[in-house]
């Protein structure tokens, strides 16, 4: 989760999040962590998306908690 002030740490669309912006946030003690004990998966690549869609299609999606 990010607060709107995050845009103060970005200078252009070419900024690499894991480099200067994240480093600066860490240096300014602006990062916190939250423990999460349920399902989590990245969806950063086409393969990630396809894997998650396959779980959904097979009715094996751990995030689907309704009947």
Beta strands, then each sheet from edge to edge (+ up, - down):
end
